[in-house]
Amino acid sequence: MTGTLDLELTERSACDLATEIRSGHLSARELTSACLQRVERLNPTLNALVTVDAEGALDRAACADERQARGETLGPLHGLPVAHKDSFLTKGMRTTWGSRVFADHVPDQDSLIVARQAEAGSILLGKTNLPEFGAGSQTFNEVFGATRNPFAPELTCGGSSGGSAVALATGMVALADGTDMGGSLRNPASFCNLVGLRPSMGRVPNWPNTNSFGQLTVAGPLGRCVADVALLLSVIAGPDRRDPLSVDAPASVFRGRLEADFKGARIAYSPDLGGLPVAREVRTVIDQGALRMADLGGSVEQAEPDFAGAAQAFQVLRALTYATGYAHLLKDRRHLLKEDLVWNIELAQRFSVQDVIAAEAVRARLFRDTQALLERYDFLVAPVSQVLPFPVERPFVERIGERPMGNYIEWMNSCSLITLTGHPAISLPCGFSDDGLPVGIQVIGRYRDELTLLKFAQAFETLNAPQIARSRVRRW
């Protein structure tokens, strides 16, 4: 199975592929072989997967086919090739966090998100690239190098779940996972024309976790369509006692039908989230996408919560998170850490107790303000990223229009401010720039109501299909 055939197969949705396997029209081994051919052909250029276990994947696929032949009960991800972000532990398979500190680390246990996918029947192919310890929305590190955009390899794919996004966009895998603090699922989805969901805190339990009560970083799904994201969420969500913040609600609801009528829906649109700089081409595509949402039978008007002080609050809370997780590395491993990561860890020492109190007050107010807004409206819509994909050699965006960016993460405030609200948010393909680069649109839903958010996302995906009908990736 080579050339056009493996491309056509691996571009199909995970839901369709799962159906084909269950019906006996496709075997897990056939699909895994096709994905591995995509890896062999594309990964040397794009650098999405940093660890590949081809032999093990084919063995796992053969076992899956044997279980099906014996009539055993099949999990919802049966036979689907997946890859895990290299910040998730994989027993017996290298896990590096993109850091020279852990370049040869092989864990003896799986992260919960990995174990749940395996139990659901997925076929593990390998691990995906990320910036060091997920620090930044540009995927590069000194262990593996940079991951490139599948639409234009001279550009970045975003991050920090960039390797996952590229592997998925190019058919190396059927599904992929990631994490999101300030946009790490949403930004690469936007840059690679995919769907990426940042769930509510606790929807996807995170274990093991050295910062169990941290309230910024979540794990979540990436997919080529909304239904695929819902499918993966139905496996990785659900309570676990080892995560004190996990939501005590069944995940199977996300495997239900997503069709819904949104006539009369009220949509709030914030084109710049309180005055953030947004590149002209991004703003044009997002404006058009927001207007098209009215064709679902509802209304769209400009409105937003009060984001005053939110950017500073996120900086404070992010610095505390990085200091909690990685400050212990500075004593003996500082020389192995990238400069921006060291800066972010040490930034926590510059903030006073009053700074932390103020940041928590802003976060609490922003949560309440967003809740109040989403009582008046059903959804809030905004840009995902403030810029188009940029040259892969640039570590971050230093200026948007006439406004300089003060650090390596400020250019992604369009996502990080939404993180601070605590509400679920999804990145959806919206359209393309004049140069053919993908632009995503961000939809924020009511607190812990991922199901309604996914239903609305699918409705927009169906409506918007003509706008994104061009090839998802360059034909390699």
C-alpha positions as CSV (number, residue, x, y, z in Angstrom):
1,M,0.0,0.0,0.0
2,T,2.0,3.0,-1.3
3,G,1.7,6.4,-2.9
4,T,-1.8,7.7,-3.5
5,L,-3.5,4.7,-1.7
6,D,-1.8,5.3,1.7
7,L,-2.4,9.0,1.4
8,E,-6.1,8.6,0.8
9,L,-6.4,6.1,3.6
10,T,-4.4,8.1,6.2
11,E,-6.3,11.3,5.5
12,R,-9.6,9.8,6.5
13,S,-11.2,10.6,9.8
14,A,-10.4,8.4,12.8
15,C,-14.1,7.7,13.2
16,D,-14.4,6.4,9.6
17,L,-11.2,4.3,10.0
18,A,-12.5,2.8,13.2
19,T,-15.8,1.8,11.5
20,E,-13.9,0.3,8.5
21,I,-11.7,-1.8,10.9
22,R,-14.7,-3.0,12.9
23,S,-16.6,-4.0,9.8
24,G,-13.6,-6.1,8.6
25,H,-13.0,-3.9,5.5
26,L,-9.6,-2.8,6.9
27,S,-7.2,-4.4,9.3
28,A,-5.3,-2.7,12.0
29,R,-2.0,-3.9,10.4
30,E,-3.0,-2.4,7.0
31,L,-3.7,1.0,8.6
32,T,-0.6,0.9,10.8
33,S,1.6,0.0,7.7
34,A,0.1,2.9,5.8
35,C,0.8,5.4,8.7
36,L,4.3,4.1,9.0
37,Q,4.9,4.7,5.3
38,R,3.8,8.3,5.8
39,V,6.3,8.5,8.7
40,E,9.1,7.1,6.6
41,R,8.3,9.5,3.7
42,L,7.6,12.7,5.6
43,N,9.1,12.6,9.1
44,P,12.7,13.2,7.9
45,T,11.6,16.6,6.6
46,L,9.0,17.6,9.1
47,N,10.4,16.0,12.3
48,A,7.0,15.4,14.0
49,L,7.9,12.1,15.6
50,V,11.0,12.0,17.7
51,T,10.8,8.3,18.7
52,V,9.3,5.7,16.4
53,D,8.7,2.0,17.2
54,A,7.7,0.6,13.8
55,E,8.3,-3.0,14.7
56,G,6.4,-2.7,18.0
57,A,3.5,-0.9,16.3
58,L,3.1,-3.6,13.7
59,D,3.2,-6.3,16.4
60,R,0.6,-4.4,18.4
61,A,-1.6,-4.1,15.3
62,A,-1.3,-7.8,14.5
63,C,-2.4,-8.6,18.1
64,A,-5.4,-6.2,17.6
65,D,-6.4,-8.1,14.5
66,E,-6.1,-11.4,16.3
67,R,-8.3,-10.2,19.1
68,Q,-10.9,-9.1,16.6
69,A,-10.7,-12.4,14.8
70,R,-11.4,-14.2,18.1
71,G,-14.5,-12.1,18.7
72,E,-13.2,-10.3,21.7
73,T,-14.8,-7.0,22.8
74,L,-13.1,-4.1,21.0
75,G,-12.3,-0.7,22.5
76,P,-13.4,2.6,20.9
77,L,-9.9,3.2,19.5
78,H,-9.4,-0.4,18.3
79,G,-6.8,-0.5,15.6
80,L,-6.1,3.3,15.4
81,P,-2.5,4.4,15.3
82,V,-1.6,7.1,17.8
83,A,1.4,9.0,19.0
84,H,1.8,10.7,22.4
85,K,3.3,14.0,23.2
86,D,6.8,13.5,24.6
87,S,5.8,15.0,27.9
88,F,3.6,12.0,28.6
89,L,5.3,8.9,30.2
90,T,5.4,5.8,28.1
91,K,6.6,2.7,29.8
92,G,9.7,1.3,28.2
93,M,9.8,4.1,25.5
94,R,12.0,7.1,25.8
95,T,10.3,10.2,27.3
96,T,12.4,13.4,27.1
97,W,10.2,16.5,27.6
98,G,12.4,17.8,24.8
99,S,15.2,18.5,27.3
100,R,18.8,17.5,27.3
101,V,18.3,16.8,31.0
102,F,16.1,13.8,30.1
103,A,17.5,12.9,26.7
104,D,18.0,9.3,27.6
105,H,15.1,8.9,30.1
106,V,13.0,5.7,29.8
107,P,10.2,5.6,32.3
108,D,8.8,2.5,34.0
109,Q,5.2,3.5,33.9
110,D,2.6,5.1,31.6
111,S,0.9,8.4,32.1
112,L,-2.9,7.9,32.6
113,I,-3.7,9.4,29.3
114,V,-1.4,6.9,27.6
115,A,-2.8,3.9,29.5
116,R,-6.4,4.9,28.7
117,Q,-5.7,5.0,25.0
118,A,-3.9,1.7,25.1
119,E,-6.8,0.1,27.0
120,A,-9.2,1.5,24.4
121,G,-7.3,-0.4,21.7
122,S,-5.0,2.2,20.1
123,I,-1.8,1.3,18.4
124,L,1.2,3.2,19.7
125,L,3.6,4.4,17.0
126,G,5.8,6.7,19.0
127,K,6.4,10.1,20.6
128,T,5.9,13.6,19.2
129,N,8.1,16.6,19.4
130,L,7.6,19.7,21.7
131,P,9.6,22.7,22.9
132,E,11.7,22.0,26.1
133,F,9.2,21.2,28.9
134,G,6.4,22.7,26.7
135,A,7.8,26.2,27.1
136,G,6.5,28.2,24.1
137,S,4.3,28.0,21.1
138,Q,7.1,27.1,18.7
139,T,8.2,23.5,18.6
140,F,12.0,23.2,18.7
141,N,14.6,21.9,21.2
142,E,18.3,21.0,21.4
143,V,17.6,17.3,21.5
144,F,15.6,16.8,18.3
145,G,15.6,20.2,16.5
146,A,12.5,21.9,15.1
147,T,9.2,20.6,13.8
148,R,8.1,22.1,10.5
149,N,4.7,23.2,9.2
150,P,3.1,20.7,6.8
151,F,1.7,23.5,4.6
152,A,5.1,25.3,4.4
153,P,8.1,23.5,5.9
154,E,10.1,26.8,6.1
155,L,7.5,27.9,8.8
156,T,6.7,26.8,12.3
157,C,3.9,24.4,13.1
158,G,3.2,26.2,16.4
159,G,3.4,24.5,19.8
160,S,3.8,23.2,22.2
161,S,1.9,20.2,20.9
162,G,3.4,20.8,17.5
163,G,4.8,17.4,16.8
164,S,1.4,15.9,17.5
165,A,-0.3,18.3,15.2
166,V,2.0,17.7,12.3
167,A,1.9,13.9,12.7
168,L,-1.9,14.1,12.6
169,A,-2.1,16.6,9.7
170,T,0.1,14.5,7.5
171,G,-1.5,11.1,8.2
172,M,1.3,9.6,10.3
173,V,-1.3,8.9,13.0
174,A,-5.1,8.8,13.2
175,L,-5.3,10.6,16.5
176,A,-2.9,12.6,18.7
177,D,-2.8,14.1,22.2
178,G,-1.2,17.1,23.8
179,T,-1.3,19.5,26.7
180,D,-2.3,23.2,26.8
181,M,-1.3,25.9,29.3
182,G,-1.3,29.0,27.1
183,G,-2.5,27.6,23.8
184,S,-0.4,24.5,23.3
185,L,-3.3,22.5,21.8
186,R,-5.1,25.4,20.1
187,N,-2.2,27.1,18.5
188,P,-0.7,24.2,16.5
189,A,-4.3,23.2,15.6
190,S,-4.7,26.6,14.1
191,F,-1.3,26.6,12.3
192,C,-1.9,23.0,10.9
193,N,-5.6,23.2,10.0
194,L,-6.8,20.8,12.7
195,V,-9.2,20.7,15.6
196,G,-7.7,21.1,19.1
197,L,-9.7,21.2,22.3
198,R,-8.6,22.7,25.6
199,P,-11.0,21.0,28.0
200,S,-12.1,22.4,31.4
201,M,-9.7,21.8,34.2
202,G,-10.1,18.2,35.5
203,R,-12.0,16.9,32.5
204,V,-9.0,14.9,31.5
205,P,-7.2,13.8,34.7
206,N,-3.5,14.2,34.7
207,W,-1.4,11.5,36.5
208,P,1.3,11.3,37.5
209,N,1.7,15.0,38.2
210,T,4.0,16.9,40.5
211,N,1.7,19.9,40.5
212,S,-1.6,18.2,41.2
213,F,-3.5,21.3,42.2
214,G,-2.1,23.4,39.4
215,Q,-4.9,25.1,37.5
216,L,-3.4,26.2,34.2
217,T,-2.2,23.1,32.3
218,V,-4.7,20.6,30.9
219,A,-4.3,17.5,28.7
220,G,-6.6,17.1,25.7
221,P,-7.2,15.8,22.2
222,L,-6.3,16.8,18.6
223,G,-8.1,15.5,15.6
224,R,-8.7,16.0,11.9
225,C,-12.3,16.8,12.6
226,V,-14.6,17.5,15.5
227,A,-16.0,14.0,15.7
228,D,-12.4,12.6,16.1
229,V,-11.7,15.0,18.9
230,A,-14.9,13.9,20.6
231,L,-13.9,10.2,20.1
232,L,-10.5,10.7,21.8
233,L,-12.1,12.8,24.6
234,S,-14.5,10.0,25.3
235,V,-11.5,7.8,26.1
236,I,-9.1,10.1,28.0
237,A,-11.8,12.0,30.0
238,G,-13.5,10.6,33.1
239,P,-12.6,10.7,36.9
240,D,-9.5,9.3,38.5
241,R,-9.0,9.5,42.3
242,R,-5.3,10.2,41.8
243,D,-6.1,13.6,40.3
244,P,-7.7,15.7,43.0
245,L,-9.2,18.1,40.4
246,S,-10.7,15.4,38.1
247,V,-14.4,15.9,37.2
248,D,-16.6,13.1,38.4
249,A,-18.6,12.5,35.2
250,P,-18.6,9.7,32.7
251,A,-16.8,10.2,29.4
252,S,-19.0,8.0,27.3
253,V,-21.3,10.9,26.6
254,F,-18.8,12.3,24.1
255,R,-19.3,9.2,21.9
256,G,-22.9,10.2,21.3
257,R,-24.3,12.1,18.2
258,L,-23.0,15.6,17.9
259,E,-25.8,16.9,15.5
260,A,-27.7,19.8,17.0
261,D,-29.8,22.8,16.0
262,F,-28.4,26.2,16.9
263,K,-31.1,28.3,15.6
264,G,-31.5,31.3,17.9
265,A,-28.0,30.8,19.4
266,R,-26.4,34.0,20.7
267,I,-22.7,34.4,19.8
268,A,-20.4,37.0,21.3
269,Y,-17.5,37.9,19.1
270,S,-14.3,39.5,20.4
271,P,-11.9,40.2,17.5
272,D,-9.0,41.2,19.7
273,L,-9.8,40.2,23.3
274,G,-9.6,43.7,24.8
275,G,-7.2,45.3,22.4
276,L,-4.5,42.6,21.5
277,P,-2.7,43.2,18.3
278,V,-3.9,40.9,15.6
279,A,-2.3,40.5,12.1
280,R,-4.4,41.9,9.3
281,E,-4.7,38.6,7.4
282,V,-5.7,36.7,10.6
283,R,-8.3,39.4,11.5
284,T,-9.8,39.2,7.9
285,V,-10.3,35.4,8.1
286,I,-11.7,35.5,11.6
287,D,-14.1,38.3,10.9
288,Q,-15.5,36.3,8.0
289,G,-15.7,33.1,10.0
290,A,-17.6,34.9,12.8
291,L,-20.1,36.3,10.4
292,R,-20.7,32.9,8.8
293,M,-21.7,31.6,12.2
294,A,-24.9,33.7,11.9
295,D,-25.9,31.3,9.1
296,L,-26.5,28.6,11.7
297,G,-29.6,30.6,12.5
298,G,-28.4,32.7,15.4
299,S,-27.0,36.2,16.0
300,V,-23.4,37.5,16.3
301,E,-22.5,40.6,18.0
302,Q,-19.3,42.0,19.5
303,A,-18.9,41.4,23.3
304,E,-16.3,40.2,25.6
305,P,-15.5,39.8,29.3
306,D,-13.2,42.3,31.0
307,F,-9.6,41.3,30.3
308,A,-8.1,44.1,32.3
309,G,-5.0,42.8,34.1
310,A,-5.3,39.3,32.7
311,A,-2.0,39.2,30.7
312,Q,0.0,40.1,33.8
313,A,-2.0,37.6,35.9
314,F,-1.2,34.9,33.5
315,Q,2.5,35.8,33.5
316,V,2.5,35.5,37.3
317,L,0.7,32.2,37.6
318,R,2.7,30.7,34.7
319,A,6.0,31.6,36.4
320,L,4.8,30.0,39.6
321,T,3.9,26.9,37.7
322,Y,7.3,26.6,36.0
323,A,9.1,27.3,39.2
324,T,7.1,24.6,41.0
325,G,7.9,22.1,38.3
326,Y,11.5,22.9,37.3
327,A,13.2,25.2,39.8
328,H,15.1,22.3,41.3
329,L,16.9,21.8,38.0
330,L,18.6,25.2,38.1
331,K,21.1,24.2,40.8
332,D,22.9,21.5,38.8
333,R,21.3,21.5,35.3
334,R,21.0,25.1,34.5
335,H,23.5,24.9,31.7
336,L,21.3,22.3,30.0
337,L,18.1,24.4,30.0
338,K,17.2,26.9,27.3
339,E,17.4,30.5,28.1
340,D,13.7,31.3,27.9
341,L,12.9,28.4,30.3
342,V,15.4,29.7,32.8
343,W,13.9,33.2,32.5
344,N,10.4,31.8,33.1
345,I,11.5,29.8,36.2
346,E,13.4,32.7,37.7
347,L,10.6,35.2,37.0
348,A,8.7,33.7,39.9
349,Q,11.3,35.1,42.3
350,R,10.6,38.6,41.1
351,F,7.0,38.6,42.0
352,S,5.8,39.6,45.5
353,V,3.1,38.1,47.6
354,Q,0.9,41.0,46.5
355,D,1.5,40.2,42.9
356,V,0.2,36.7,43.5
357,I,-2.8,37.9,45.4
358,A,-3.6,40.3,42.6
359,A,-3.2,37.6,39.9
360,E,-5.6,35.3,41.8
361,A,-8.1,38.1,42.2
362,V,-7.9,38.8,38.4
363,R,-8.4,35.1,37.6
364,A,-11.4,34.9,39.9
365,R,-13.0,38.0,38.5
366,L,-12.3,36.9,34.9
367,F,-14.0,33.5,35.6
368,R,-17.1,35.2,37.0
369,D,-17.1,37.8,34.2
370,T,-16.9,35.0,31.5
371,Q,-19.6,33.1,33.3
372,A,-21.8,36.1,33.3
373,L,-21.2,36.8,29.6
374,L,-22.0,33.2,28.7
375,E,-25.3,33.5,30.5
376,R,-26.2,36.2,28.0
377,Y,-24.6,34.4,25.1
378,D,-24.2,30.8,24.2
379,F,-20.6,31.0,23.0
380,L,-17.7,33.4,22.8
381,V,-15.7,33.5,19.6
382,A,-12.2,34.9,19.2
383,P,-8.9,34.4,17.3
384,V,-6.8,31.4,18.2
385,S,-3.4,33.0,17.2
386,Q,-2.7,36.6,16.6
387,V,-0.3,35.9,13.7
388,L,0.2,33.5,10.8
389,P,2.8,30.8,11.0
390,F,6.3,32.4,10.9
391,P,9.8,31.3,9.9
392,V,10.9,28.2,11.8
393,E,14.2,29.7,12.6
394,R,12.6,32.4,14.7
395,P,12.1,31.2,18.4
396,F,9.1,33.5,18.8
397,V,7.3,36.5,17.5
398,E,9.0,39.7,18.5
399,R,6.5,42.2,17.1
400,I,2.9,42.2,15.9
401,G,2.3,45.3,13.7
402,E,3.8,48.2,15.6
403,R,3.6,46.6,19.0
404,P,6.7,44.8,20.4
405,M,6.3,41.5,22.3
406,G,8.0,41.6,25.7
407,N,8.8,37.9,26.0
408,Y,8.6,34.6,24.3
409,I,4.9,33.9,25.1
410,E,3.3,37.3,24.9
411,W,2.4,36.8,21.2
412,M,0.0,34.1,22.3
413,N,-2.1,36.1,24.7
414,S,-5.1,35.3,22.4
415,C,-5.0,31.8,23.9
416,S,-3.5,32.5,27.4
417,L,-6.2,35.0,28.4
418,I,-8.8,32.4,27.6
419,T,-6.9,29.9,29.7
420,L,-7.3,32.2,32.6
421,T,-11.1,32.2,32.3
422,G,-11.2,28.4,33.1
423,H,-13.7,27.7,30.4
424,P,-13.3,25.1,27.6
425,A,-12.1,26.3,24.3
426,I,-11.7,24.7,20.9
427,S,-9.7,25.7,17.8
428,L,-11.4,25.1,14.5
429,P,-10.2,25.5,10.9
430,C,-11.7,28.7,9.7
431,G,-10.0,29.6,6.4
432,F,-6.7,30.4,4.7
433,S,-4.6,33.5,4.2
434,D,-3.8,34.8,0.7
435,D,-0.7,32.7,0.8
436,G,-2.6,29.5,1.6
437,L,-1.7,29.3,5.3
438,P,-4.4,28.0,7.6
439,V,-6.1,30.2,10.2
440,G,-8.1,28.8,13.1
441,I,-11.0,30.3,15.0
442,Q,-11.4,29.9,18.8
443,V,-14.8,29.1,20.3
444,I,-15.2,29.2,24.1
445,G,-18.1,27.4,25.8
446,R,-19.8,27.4,29.1
447,Y,-17.9,26.0,32.1
448,R,-17.5,22.3,31.9
449,D,-19.9,22.0,29.0
450,E,-17.6,20.5,26.5
451,L,-20.5,18.5,24.9
452,T,-22.4,21.5,23.8
453,L,-19.2,23.2,22.6
454,L,-18.4,20.1,20.5
455,K,-21.9,20.1,19.0
456,F,-21.6,23.8,18.0
457,A,-18.1,23.1,16.7
458,Q,-19.4,20.4,14.5
459,A,-22.2,22.5,13.2
460,F,-19.7,25.2,12.2
461,E,-17.4,22.6,10.7
462,T,-20.2,21.4,8.5
463,L,-21.2,25.0,7.6
464,N,-17.7,26.1,6.9
465,A,-16.6,23.0,4.9
466,P,-16.5,24.9,1.5
467,Q,-14.1,27.5,3.0
468,I,-11.5,24.8,4.0
469,A,-12.1,22.4,1.1
470,R,-8.6,22.8,-0.2
471,S,-6.0,20.2,0.7
472,R,-5.3,19.9,4.4
473,V,-1.6,19.6,3.7
474,R,0.9,20.0,0.9
475,R,0.9,16.9,-1.4
476,W,4.3,15.4,-0.6
